[in-house]
Each structure stands twice: as structure tokens, then as C-alpha cells.
Amino acid sequence: MKDIIKLIIKYHFTIIFVLLEIIAFSLMVMHNNYQRTIFSSYTSSFFGAISSTVTEIKTYFYLKETNKKLVAENIELRNQIEKARVLYNESKSDSLWHSNISAEYKYIYITAEMLNAGLNKTKNYIIINKGSLHGITSEMAVCSSEGVVGIVEKTSKHFSKILPLININLRVSAKIKKNGYYGSLQWDGNDYRYTYLNDIPFHVDAEVGDTIVTSGLSPIFPEGEIIGFIESVNKKTANFLRIKVKLATDFKKIFDVYIIANTQKREQEQLEVIGDE
């Protein structure tokens, strides 16, 4: 208390001057319409700006929760679409033949969050918070709201390791959406924003901006999941085009992902093994 009194005594002239200025300004605003209007306008703008800033800050902190809700809704919609597809296929089948067969969902979608990632090397990886206890197994597809992320490499009870598209050891069957020509998609180990689609015949019509999607030829990815867009086409090679693809997924920004489980994967692989014998 003594320190406060000493401070007031030391700066009492300054304090009195400030108080008088405030009183004078208040009297001027109160008794002059023009000044009152100007002051009211600036005050409204000032507090409006503060209110807007506070709202933006609150919105920022709620973005993560909002994004989780959107991902969950997206997964629910995908599962509903898969259910509708099964029911539609059943409705077209012979009712007598199909009456004792239960509907099977080919794809099941499971939400997950990225916990950790190594994205600065040639053999990159992503760790997510779902594992075998959640039904995750190796060689399941992983996507985000933007597009394809990668494939599950291995799992523990509570976690899974993902091989992203930006890993030189991963190859994905992909195609040009507009004409269906497919090839092998593989990263070259350089820029994380781009990958390459190989084995596309030289005569194929491929242009900058064309959409690249999963081909559906492997039992891992459903057909039509977005991978990216053609950035450039190199036609200098002898038999095949070298197509540079800008990835739809920004690996420096992803957080929420979803796993795609193909419930018929093992059955398909067993037939493929028999066919190779």
C-alpha cells in the first residue's frame, strides 16, 4: 500500500493531467453532436474488431472438434452408401435364389487420427491411433477427406503404421479417370507434393489437370478414390508416358484419416492364388 501511495505522490501531476484530459474529452463528446457521432462510430468499429478477433480465436480452437465431427459424419455416410449398394444389388437378384443369403458389405470404413509421422525421408511412415483391437489389419487402404493417404503396413493392439504414397517402397494401381487407362503409381523420393504414374501407353490421351484415381484392380482400394491431378506429361520416352501427378492429399496438413476394410479381400486373394498355380 505504501508503494502505491509513493507512486501516486511521485506521478500525481501526470495522473491529474490524464484525469483532466479524460473529463474534458467526455464533456466535449457529451455536449457536441458531431463529436459524439464520430466517437460512437469509432467505438463501434473498435469493439466490433475486438469481438470479431475473439470469435475467430474461439473458432480456431473448435476447428479440431468440428473436423472430427465432419469426418465421423463422412464415414457414416460412406457406410450408408455401401449398405444401399448391397440392398440395391439384392433387389436386382433372383429373390428365390437370394432369400437365404445375408447382405454383405464389401467395404467398411473406420475413422482414425494421426499420432506421429516421419515425412522427411524417402521411406516415410505415419502412425495412427487404431490397431488390431479396432479391426485394423495390414494391407488396408487409408484415405483422408482430400484423397488417398496410403496402405496399412503393420499393426499392434492399439496402433498402426501406414506406408504413405510418399514412400518409395509403395506402389498403387491407379488410372486416368476420364479414359480408364491404368498403370503403377510410385513416388520418386523427391518432392512430397508429387508422385508419378508409370506404364501408361504412349498413345493414351493424358492432359494436364486430368484426375487420377485408384483403379480398383487390387483388393485393397475401392475404385475411384482420388489420388491427384496430372501436373505434366513427358512424351519423350519410347513406349510409355511418364506422368507427373500432384497429390490431392497434403501430407503436411492431414490429421484425421479413415481406414477402408475390404471384407472380401481374402476370398479374392485365394482365387488369385489358385489362378497362378
Disulfide bonds with the S-S distance in Angstrom:
none
